[in-house]
Amino acid sequence: MLWKCTKEHRWTASFDSIKNKRLWCPYCLRILSILLRWLQLIKVETVFQINILMVHLI
């Protein structure tokens, strides 16, 4: 099946992988994992700091 997330990314996946395995957009997942690694590297530790960074990234 063809799927599309709210960011307009498109990919193919089975209905089972979406419903039962709870996997969603692989592109958004990759962006999130990169962002989390980056936040760890620069040692962002507070929610306030994360909010400031997110405002500038989006």
N, C-alpha and C positions, 0 to 999 in steps of 0.2 A: 504494500500500500504506500501511497505517497502522502507525506505529512508536511505541514507548514506551521511554524511557531509564530508567535506574535511579532518577532523581529523579521519576518518574511524569509527565514531560512527554510529550505526544502530538502527533504531526505526521504529515503525509503526505509521502511521497517514493518515488521509484522504487527498485527493487532495485539498479539500475545506480548510482545516486547514492550508495548506501550502500556497495556492494561495491567499485566501481571508482574512484569519485571520492573515496572515504573521507570523505564528509560524514556527520555524525551529528546530534545534537540541536541545532537552531538556538537554542533557549532557553539551553541550557548554554553554547553558544559565545558568545552575546551576554553572558551573565553573566561569563564568563572574560575577554572582551575589555574589558569595563567595569572589572573588577578590575585587569587589567594596566595600563590607562591610569591608574587611580587610584594604583596603586603607583608609577608613574613620576612622577606629579604630586607625591606626597609624598616622593619620592626614597628609597624603601626600597631598600636596596642589599645587604643581607645575608640569607642564608637564615634566620638566627635571627629577624630582624625580620619576615620574611614568615610564619614559623611562628607567631609571637605574634599577628599580625593574623588569620591564618586561624582560630586557636582562638577568637577573639572573634567572628568573622563567622559561624561555623557553629553 
